[in-house]
Amino acid sequence: MIEMKEAELFEIEEIMKMEHECFHPEVMEKKELFLERMRVFPEGFIVLKDGERYAGYMTSELWEYRKERSRESFGINHSIAEVHDYKGKELYITSFAVSPEFHGKKYGKIMFEMFLEKMMECYSPKCISLIVAEKWEQAIKIYLKNGFEVVEKFDNFLEDAKIHKNFIFMRKEL
């Protein structure tokens, strides 16, 4: 049985396991950041479970809505406490991962759609935004199928990276 629920502190090791399985070290985020996200915006941090197994997680923040965003708005390992605003009308998806065991089984699609439905119902954002590594073609396909558009390409976004240098800023206006 598939269940989406708010992440809880006792689940942090499973979440970090998925983070390490799904992301290259260049883009992995720190455990402390995930704990901060749970504390600051628990409603925006969910896990997807299939029975007792963890299938994925998703984290987000609410930002003050701005039509234009500079690349400095985004960053790996930024503090949610500095930018999150419960009254914000821009839902920013900070992280989204599906455990490799569940790849190709539509779990990403299910989690993404369930999460967006929940966030739209609870917060009525004007838009949803995210950045994604240019190489993550499967993720980009999910976003495009869900009405996201490419806003801008950030070449050399992670200057020290060897593999994941270029990112794409995507947004869905609601």
N, C-alpha and C positions, 0 to 999 in steps of 0.2 A: 504494500500500500504506500503510495506517494504522499508525503506530508511536507508542507512548507511551514516553518515556524521561526520565531525570533531566536537568534543564536543566544546561547547562555554561556556563562564563564566556564563551566565544566567541559564545554565542547571545544575549547580553544586548541587543544592538542590535535583533534581531528581536523579542525580548520587549517591549522598550520601544516598538517600532513598533506592536505589537498593543495595548499599554496606551493609546497615544495614539489609535489608531483606535476603540477600544471604549469609552473612558470620557470623560466630560465633565471639563474641567479641575478642577472642584470636588472630584472624587473620585479623580483620578489620583494614583498613588503615585510616589515618587521612585526613580530608578535606584539610589541608594545603598541603599535599603531592599531592593530585589530582590537586590542583591549580598550583603547581609547574610543574607537568607533562604537563598541558595545556600550560603553558608559555614556557617551554623548548623545547618540541617536540609536537606541536599541531597536526601534521600529524599522529602521533602515538597514538592519543587518540580519539577514535571514540565512537559514540553512535548509537544504532540501534533503529529505531522508526517504529511502526506500526500505521500509521495515526498520531494521536496526542499522542499516548501512548508510553512510553519508554519501550523497550523490553530488552535492555541490553547495556553494554559498554565494551570496551576493551582498555587497555593501554599498551604501549611498550616503549622500549628504543633501541638505536643502541649502541652496544659495539664493542670495538676492538676485532676481532676474536681471540680466543685461543682454541686450541684443547682440553686442559685440563682446568677444572674449579674446584676450591676448594669451599667448602660450605660457606666460608667467602665471596665469590662473591655475594651471594644472601642474602636478608634480608628483612623482613617486614619493611616498613617505611624508606627505604634508600632514600637518595637524588639523584634524577635523574641528577641534575646539576653536581654532582661529577663523573658520569660515562658515560653519554651520549656523543656520538661522531657521528656527521652526516656522517663521512667517515667510520664509523664502519661497519663491515661485519657480525656481529652477531646480529640478531634481538632477543631481550629478551622480552618476553611477561610478563609484571609485574602484570596485573590483567585482569580478564575476568569474567563477571557475566551476567546471564540472569535472569530477574525478574521472581519470582515464578509464576506469572500469565501466563507466556509464556513457562513454563517447559513442556517438552514432545511434543512440537509442531515444533521441528527442528530449532528453532530460534538460538540456540547455534551453530549448524552446519552451518547454513546460514551465521551468523556473522563471525565465525571463517574463513570460506573459502573465503568470500568476503574480509575480512581484509588481510589475507595472500596474496591473489592475488594482492591487491593494494600495499602492502609493497614490494613484489617481483618485481613488475613492476617499482616502484619508486626508490628502493634502492639496488636491486640485492644482497641480503645478501648471504653469503656462508652457513649459517645455521640459524635455529630458535631454541631458547631454552626457557625453562620455568621450574618452580618448581611447584609442585602440592601436596596438602595434600594427603597422602596415602588413607585416607577415602573417597575422592571424586571420587568414581568409575565411575560415569557418565562422568565427565570431562576427566578422564584417557582414557575411551573408545573413546571419540572424538579425542583425541590426537593420540592414536594408529591407528585409522582409517585414520588419515591424515598423516601417515608415520613417526610419532615420535617413538623414541626408548628410553627405560629406560637406562640411563647412570649410575646412582648411586642412592642409597637410603641413605637419611640422617636421621638416627635415632636420636631422641631427638633434632631435629633441633630447635624447640622452647622449650627450656629447662623449662620455667615456665608454659607452657601450660599443661592443664589436658586432653584435648580432641584431639587437633591437634598437636601432638608432632613430628610425623614422616612425612617427605616429600620425594618426588621423583624428581630427576633432569632428565628431558627428553630433547631430542634434535632431530632435523630433519636436516640432512645434505642435501644440495641442489646441 
